[in-house]
Amino acid sequence: MVKVKMNVQTAYHGELFRAGKVYEVDEATAKRWVASKLAIMVEEA
């Protein structure tokens, strides 16, 4: 699981993911969203 910061609002597995907030999703989904500019990866500190 990786953390992403959403650029847009979307529904994912029945949940509403809001723009500007950070969520944890699986790596394959995160890579798709980053490639589509729907989200950006968040570095975990």
N, C-alpha and C positions, 0 to 999 in steps of 0.2 A: 504494500500500500504506500502511496506517495501523496503528498499534499499539493494541491493546486489552488491558485487564486482565480476565481471566475471573472472573465471579462463581460460575460452576458448572463442572463437568467435562463436557466433550463431546468427541466424535470429529469431526474435520474433515479430509477428504481422507486418511483412513487414519491420521492422527496423533491422539494423545490430548492434548487441551488441558486442563490442570489448573486448578482454581480457585485464584485468587490470583497466578497467573503472567502475565507479559506476552508476547503473541504478535503477529506481524505478519500481517494478513489484508487482502484487497482491501476497498476502501471500501464497496461495496454490502453485503457480508457484515457488515462492522463496523456499519453503520447499522442493519441488521436486528437484530443481536444487542443493540445499545444500546437500541433501541425495545422489545425483548422482555425487557430487564433481564438478559440472559445475560452481558453484559460492560459495561465502561465504557471510554470513550476515554482514552488516555494522551497527554498533551501531550509533544511531542518537543522537547527542549531543545537 
